Amino acid sequence: MGKPYLSPMTATLLADRAVIRLTATEPGEDLRGFLNGLVTNDVTGALPVWAALLTPQGKVIADFIVWADGDDLLLDCEAEQAEALAKRLSIYRLRRKITIATDPGLGVHWRADDGPSSDPRLAELGQRWIGERSGDDASSQWRAHRLSLGVTEGAAELADLLWLECNAAELNGVSFTKGCYVGQENTARMNWRQKVNRRLVVAPLGESDPARQRAAYPDLGLAVDHRRAEDIPPASLPAWLNLSDPA
């Protein structure tokens, strides 16, 4: 079945996203090492990667995609959370020679087709890139597309949940081999036990549990629920999410 929200589609700008730029202001400052010690994924290797900043208890403060721009790092994040995220990261900077600020000239762009810049979470999400902040807004098409694939993001859907409950392992949002980061202890313990008791799931709005609902999208007939794993019908699971007990 086709996806009418994608055709015709010429807009690419995700106007509800913003870009935070991290820059080392002195030679020898380890910018990637700084961020790597804070976020869930390994940012010392190939980019982009999806990652999150967590509380010490392992709960989500913000999620974002980390990009390289020369020696700088760019965070593709929710526009509504950008200033707060930049301030939070600046708290950890201490006396390091690093600037952290939103870059108003840059925007996040997306297109649903295949190409060389696939979304790091799931190739089916389409192409994603950073460019000039101009053009028509594709945010509503993006939201419909990602929810159709069962992918959640942003504060309304993820905030204050444990990172692995957000399907971060299945969507390439966490490294279990990198060094320490904020919130690592609970995240690593859940992975070691191979037991994530609750999960985010995208469900038809009529089947959503109001007591477990995180966000509702009446225009799409969908909702995001935070349910116990055993209460999620197999038919509600996207193809990339397997909740079978490990052998």
N, C-alpha and C positions, 0 to 999 in steps of 0.2 A: 504494500500500500504506500502511495506517495505521501510526501509531507508538504501540504499546501502552503505552510508558512515560509517555505524556502523558495518558492517560485512565483513570480520572478523576483530575484534578489540581487540588487546592486549595492545596497548599503553594507558597510563592513565595520564601522566604528562602534565600539561598545562604550557608549557615553556614560554608563554607570560604573565604569572602571577608571582608575587613575594609576599613575606611575610614580613610584618613589625612587629617587636616585641616591645611591651610596657611592661616595667618592673618597679615595685616600688622598689627603692633602699634602702628605710628605712621602718621599721615596722610602721604600722599605716597610711601609705600613701594610700589614697583612689583612686586606679587606675581606677576602674570602674566608680566612681563618676566623675573623671576628664574627661574621654571620653564621659560619658553620657551627660555632659553639652555642648558638642560640636556637636554631630552627631544626625541624624534624628530618630534613633530607640533607644529603651530601651536596654542598654547593662548591666543592673544590674540584669537581670533574666537569664533565660535559653538561652544558645548560641548553635549554631551560629544564627546570624541574618544578613540580608542585611541592609546596611545603607549608608548614604552619608554625606560628609562634604560640607556645602553650604556657599555661600557668605552671608553677612548680608541681601541682597535683596532676598535670597531664591533660588539662582541659583547654579547649580551643579559645584563643584570644582572637586570632585572625588567620585566614588562609590566603595564599598568594602564589603566583608563579614567579620564579627567579630567573632573570635573563642576564646575559653578559652584554656589555656595550663597551668594547675595548677593555680597559682596566676597571671600568665602573661596573656596578651591579644595579639592575633595575628590578623593582618589585611591582608586578602587575596585580593590583588589589582593588577591592571595592572602593569606589570614590568616597562613600560616606564614612569609611573607616580609615582613609589614608592619613589624615592629620594625626589621629590618635595613634595609629601604628607607627608613624615616624617619630612621634614623641616617646612612645614606649621603647623603641629601639635605641633612641638617643640616651635613655637612662642607663643602658648597658655600655654605652660608649666610654664613659668615664673620661680619661685624659687621652684617649686614642685620637690620632689626627685623621678623623673621618667626618665628612659632612653627610647628613641624612635629611633630605627634604623632597617634597613633591616636585615633579618637573611638569609644569603646566603646558609645555609645548608638545609633550608626547601623549599619545593615546594608544589604546589597545584595539587591535583589529582582528576580525574573525571572518572566515568563510567556510561553508559547510563541506566543500569538496576536498578531495585528496590533494596532497602536495608535499613540498619539502619541509614544511614547518608544522608538523602535526602537534596537536595539543599533547603535552607529556603525560596526561592522565589516561587518555584513551584515543587511539587514532581515529575512531569513528566520530569523535567530536569535531573533526575538521582541522583546518589550518588556523594558526594564531600567530600574530606578529605584533611588534611594536613599531609605530610610525608616527607621522605628524598627526596631531589631534584635529582632524578635519573630516568632513564627509557626513553622510546621513547615518542616523542611529539604527543599529541592528540589534539593540539589546533585547527587544521582545522576541525576535526570531531566535537569538541565541538561547534565551531562557527556555523557549519551547523545545528547541533541539536537545539541549542537555538533559532536560527533565524526561524527554522521550526515551533517553538512553539510561535513565536512572541515576544520573550524576548530580550530586548536591554541592553547593558552595555558598559562601557568604555567611554573615553573622546571623541572619534570620533563621537559617537552616542548621548551622554548625556550632554557633557560639555556646560555650560552657559545656559542651559534650566532650567525652574522652575521644582522642584523635582516632583510635582504631574503630570506634563506633561509627565514625564517618566514612568507613570503608577506605581508609587511607592506605592500608597495605595493598589492597587489590587495585587501587588507582595510582600506585607508584608515588605515594606522598610521604614515605618514611624510609629511612635507611636503618637497618638493624646491625650494620657493621661499622658505621662511623663512630667518632668519639662522642663525648658527652654533650648534651644540650638541655635546655630548660624543659622539664617535664619528662625526661627520658625514663626515669625509674619506673613509673607506673606503666608507661607505654611498653617498655621492654618486658616487664613482668607479665602483662596481658599476652604479649606475643609468645613468651616462653611457655605459658600455660596453655596456649592455643585455645583460649576460651574468651570470646567476645560476646557477652551476654545480650547486649542490645545493639541494634543496627538502625541506621537511617535507611528508609526505603521510600521510593516514590510510588504512590498508590492512587487509583481513581478516587476522586473527591467523595463519591458516594460510599466508598468502602473505607474511608479514613476514620480512624478512632479519635474523636475529639480530645480525649484525655491524653493522647500521645502525639497530637498534631503539632508540628513545629511551624509550618507555613502552609497556606492554602492559596491556590491559583484558580479561582472560579472561571476565568476566561479560558483556561486550558482544561478544566475539569479534573485537575490533579491536586494532590497535596503531598507534603513530605511529613512522614511519621517517624517517630523514634520508638521502635517496638522491640519487645523481647524477640530474640532470634527465632525461638520455637513457635512464635505466634505469627510469623510471616509466611503466608501461603507460597509454595514454590512457584506458582504462576506469576507472583508479583516480583520475582527476582529478575534482574537484568541478566543477560547472557554471561557477563563478566564476573558475576558474584555467585560463588558456590559456597553454601553454608553447610554442606555435608561434613560430618565429623571426620577429622583426618584419620587415615588408616593407621 
